[in-house]
Amino acid sequence: MTTRRGLFVAPFGPLADPRVIGDLAAAAEAAGWDGFFLWDHLQYGERVAAIADVWTCCAAVAMRTERLLFGPMVTPLPRRRPQVLARQAASLAVLSGDRFVLGLGLGDDGVGEFSDFGDEPDPKVRGRMLDEGLDVLTALLSGEQVDHGGPHYAARDVRYLPAPHMPIWLAGRFGNKAPLRRAARHDGFFVIGLDGPDDLEDVITRLAEHDPAPGFEVVVDLQPDQDLSDWLDRGASWVLTRIGPFDIDLDEVRRVVDAGP
C-alpha cells in the first residue's frame, strides 16, 4: 500500500489569512504533497489570538490548486447545523472538482470552545449529536428526499442538489471505542493521540473487526521532525505533517512545505 503524505495546518497566527493559506497550498502542490488539511477552531487558548475561518481557507485552497485533496480536519459537527454544513461541503466539492474531504469529530471543550459560546459542553451529549448529525448530513448529501425529526436536528421533506461525491473521515482519540466504530461506517479514521507505531497496528486490528469498506483511509499526523520510517509500513494510508499550533514561524512553515514529502 502506498502511503500518501499531507500537511495538517493550523490557520493560526501568521497563517490566519486565507491568502497565505492559498499561497501555501499552491506551494504544497508544486512540492509534491498529496493533501492539505486545516484545523477548525474558534479559539485555542491564551497562546493563540489570530485564527482564520476554515471554510474561507478551504475555498482559497480549492481555487489555488488542481490536484491536492483538502478539507477541515476536523470540524466539530455538534456545533454546526447539518443542513448548512451540507451546503458548504457540497459547494466546496463542486468548486474543487471533487477533491474535498469532509473531516468530522466530536470537538473538545478544553479551552471553552463550546461552553464559552453557549454550545453543548457535555461530550456524551455531543456524541449523540454527532451520530444524529451524521445521519442528517449524509442523507442530505445523497441527493435523496430527506424527512428527519430527532432530538437535536430536523429536516422536513427536503432534497439537496447538487450531490457531489466526498469522503467523510471521522476523528477520534486512540483507545476510545466509539469513534473507531463510528469511523468504520464511513470513509476514514483520523487517529489522534498515538504514542507510537505499535499503537497504529492496534488500530488497524480493531478496525478490521468492524469491516470497513474497501478504500478505507487510516490517517495519522506527526511533527515535522519525527522519523517517518517506523510509521510508513504499519497500515496508515495517510501520514500528515503537523504545522502549528503554537509559535508559528512563517519562514519555517514555507521551508517545510517547499521541502515536500
N, C-alpha and C positions, 0 to 999 in steps of 0.2 A: 504494500500500500504506500502510495506517495503521500507524504505529509506536506500539506500546504502551509505557507507562512504568511502571517498577517501582523498588523500593528493594532494595538489596543490603547487608544489615545484618550486621555482626559483633556477635554477642551477648557482647561483652567489657566489662569494667569496669562502669560503671553500667547497662549493658544485659544484664549476666549474671544476669538474673532473669526467668523466664518470665512473671511477672505484668506486668513493664514491657514486655516484647515484645508481650504480648497487648494492652496499652493502646495501644502504638504502631501495631500492625496495625489496630486499630479506628479510630484516628485517620487512618491512611493511607487506609482505605476511604472514610471520610467526606470526605476531601480530594480524592478522585478518582484516586488511584493505581490501577494495574491489577494489580500484583503486589507480593509481599513475600517476598524470598528471603534465606535465612540461611546464613552461613558455618558450616562444620562442622570444628571443630578441637578437639584435646585440649590443645594448648599452642601458644603463639605468641611464643616468645622472652621475654627478660627484661622487656620493657616491658609485657607483658600478664600479669596474675596471675589475675584472675577471668574464668571462661569458663562460659557456660551450655550445657547439653546441647541439641543442636539438635532432637532428636526431641520432647522435652518442650515446647520452644518452638513447634514446629510444631503440636502438639496445642492449645496456647494460641491460636495464630493461627486454627486451624480453628474453635475454639469462639467466638471473638470477632468473626468476620467471616462474610459471606454471599456476597460476590462476588469477592474477591481470589483470584488464583492465588498459590500459595505452595509452598515446599519448600526442601530443603537445596541450596545452590549453592556448592560441590558436596560430596557425601560420597565419600571415597576407598574405592571398593569393595574394593581389595586388603587393607584392614584389617578388612573386615566378613565375616560369614558370609552368603552369599546367601540361604540359607533363612530366616534370622532377619530380614534386611533385607526380604525379600518380604512377610513377615507384617506388619512395621511399616508398610511403604509401603501395602499393601492396606488396613490399618486406618485410616490417615490419609486415604486416598481415600474410604472409606466415610463416615468422620466428617465430611468436608468437602463431601460431595455431588459428588465427582469434580473437585475444584479443586486437587488435589495434583499437583505436578510433581516428578519424581524426577531430581535433578541428580547426575551421577556423574563421577568422574575418577580419575586415577592417584594423586593425592596427591604431596606434596613433603616430603622428609626434611630440608629446610634447617635446621630448628630441632630436629631429632631426634625428630620426631613419630612416626616409625616405629621407628628404631633404639633410642630410649630405652626403648621398651616391648617390645622383642624381636620386633617385626614386621619384615617384609621391607624392607631398606633399598635394595636394588638396583632402580633404575627399570625396567630391562629385564625383570626377573622380575615386577615389579608390572604391567608392561604385559601379560604373558602371563596373569597372574592376573585382570586386568581383563577381557580378552577372554573367558576361560573363565567368569568370574563372571557376565558379561553373558548368556552362553548359558544358564546355570543359572537366573539371576534371571528372564529373560524367559520361559523355559519354565514356571517355577513360576507366574508372574503370568498366564499364558494360561489357567489352569484345566484344562489337559490333563494327562494322565498323563505323568510325567517319570521317565526312568531314565537317569541320567548317572553315569559314573565317569571322572574325569580326574586329571591330575597334582596338582591343587590342591583340587578340590571333588568331592563325591559327593551324589547324590540318587537313592536306590534305590527305584524303582517307587512314587512318591508323587504325590498330586494335591492341589493347594491350592485352596480356595474360602474366601471369595468371590474373584472375579477381576475387580475393577473396572478401568475404563479409567484409565490415567495416562500422560502423555507422559514420555519419557526424554530428557533433554538431556545431552550429553557435553561436558566442558570440555577445552580444550587451549590451549597457548601458540601464538601466531601464528608461523607459519613451520614448525612441526612437522607433518610429513605424516601420521603415524599417527593422531593424534587427529582430524584432519579426516576421514580415511577412515572411522574408527570412528563418528564422529558422524553421517555421511551415511547410515548404515544404521539410524539411529533417528529421533528427532523434533526434535532441535535441537542447535545448536553454540554453546556459550558461549565466546567467543574472549577469551583473556587476553593482555595484553601488546601491544596495538595501539599504535603510535606516533602514528597519525593516521588520518583518514578515508580516505586513499588506500589504506592497508593493508586496510581493510574491503572496498573494491572488489576487491582481490586475493583475499580470502577468498571472496567471492561467486562470482568466476570459477572458482576451484579447486573449490568445492563443486559447481558445475554439471557439472563433469566426472564426478562420481560419481552424478549423477541422484538426488538426494534426493527423498523422497515429497512430494506436494503438501501445503502447510501447514507445511513445514519451517521452524523458527524459527532465526534468527540473532540472537544475544544479545551485547551489549557493555555494559560498565559505565564510567561516567565519574565524576569527582569532582563534588561539589555546585556548585563554582564554574566548571566548564568550560562553554564555549559549546556549546549543542546544535545550533545551526543547520547546521553543516557535517556533522553526523552523520545527521540525520533523513531525508535523501534518498539515502543510499548503500547501501540494501539491508538494514539491520538491522530486524528486526521487533520487537525489544525493545531499549530503551535503559534501563539501570538506573543509579540514582544511588547511589554508594557511601557507606556510613556506617561509619566506622572505618578501620583498626583501632586507631589509637593516640590517646591523649589525648582520649577521647570526652567531650564535654560534653552532658549530658542535655538541658539547656535549648536548646542549639543544635540537637540532633537533633530535638527537638519542633518547632522553628521550621521546619526543612527539611521535615519530614513535613507539618505543617499548611499550608505554602505550596502543597502539591500539585504536580503535574507541570507 
